[in-house]
Amino acid sequence: MTKESVMALRASKCANIIKAICELSELSLQEATDIFYKSETAGLIEDGVADLQCRSDKYLATIVLEEYKEKS
């Protein structure tokens, strides 16, 4: 895989997780995006932790929301 294709797949994964956050929590797209990119999970995905790439978007959205609730 090229570096560009990995970046495209990661961007698609992040977008799908943000969409799932919106659906699960009824937050706006902007709020969901902010919550996602401030989460530890987003950092792990950006670092390429392979285990997370295999998880479903909805599952990862749930993890991000749990992180957010713990911090709030």
C-alpha positions as CSV (number, residue, x, y, z in Angstrom):
1,M,0.0,0.0,0.0
2,T,1.2,3.5,-0.8
3,K,1.4,6.2,1.8
4,E,-1.4,8.0,0.1
5,S,-3.7,5.0,0.1
6,V,-3.1,4.5,3.8
7,M,-3.9,8.2,4.5
8,A,-7.1,7.9,2.4
9,L,-8.3,4.8,4.3
10,R,-7.5,6.4,7.6
11,A,-9.4,9.6,6.7
12,S,-12.4,7.5,5.5
13,K,-12.3,5.6,8.8
14,C,-12.3,8.8,10.8
15,A,-15.1,10.3,8.8
16,N,-17.2,7.2,9.4
17,I,-16.6,7.2,13.1
18,I,-17.6,10.9,13.3
19,K,-20.8,10.1,11.4
20,A,-21.5,7.3,13.9
21,I,-20.9,9.6,16.8
22,C,-23.6,12.0,15.3
23,E,-26.0,9.1,14.9
24,L,-25.4,7.7,18.4
25,S,-25.5,10.9,20.3
26,E,-27.5,13.4,18.2
27,L,-24.6,15.8,18.3
28,S,-23.9,18.2,15.4
29,L,-21.3,17.3,12.9
30,Q,-19.0,20.0,14.4
31,E,-19.4,18.8,17.9
32,A,-18.8,15.2,17.0
33,T,-15.7,16.2,15.0
34,D,-14.3,18.2,18.0
35,I,-15.0,15.3,20.4
36,F,-13.4,12.8,18.0
37,Y,-10.2,14.7,17.3
38,K,-9.7,15.5,21.0
39,S,-10.0,11.8,22.0
40,E,-7.3,9.4,22.8
41,T,-8.8,7.0,20.3
42,A,-8.3,9.4,17.4
43,G,-4.6,9.6,18.4
44,L,-4.3,5.9,18.4
45,I,-5.9,5.6,15.0
46,E,-3.6,8.4,13.6
47,D,-0.6,6.4,15.0
48,G,-1.9,3.4,13.0
49,V,-2.7,1.0,15.8
50,A,-3.7,-1.9,13.6
51,D,-6.2,-3.4,16.1
52,L,-8.4,-0.2,15.9
53,Q,-8.5,-0.3,12.1
54,C,-10.3,-3.6,12.3
55,R,-13.0,-2.5,14.7
56,S,-16.4,-1.3,13.5
57,D,-17.0,2.4,13.2
58,K,-20.0,2.2,15.6
59,Y,-17.9,0.4,18.2
60,L,-15.1,3.1,18.0
61,A,-17.7,5.8,18.1
62,T,-19.0,4.3,21.4
63,I,-15.5,4.2,22.8
64,V,-15.0,7.9,21.8
65,L,-18.3,8.9,23.5
66,E,-17.3,7.0,26.6
67,E,-14.0,8.8,26.7
68,Y,-15.8,12.1,26.3
69,K,-18.3,11.4,29.1
70,E,-15.5,10.4,31.5
71,K,-13.7,13.7,30.8
72,S,-16.9,15.8,31.2
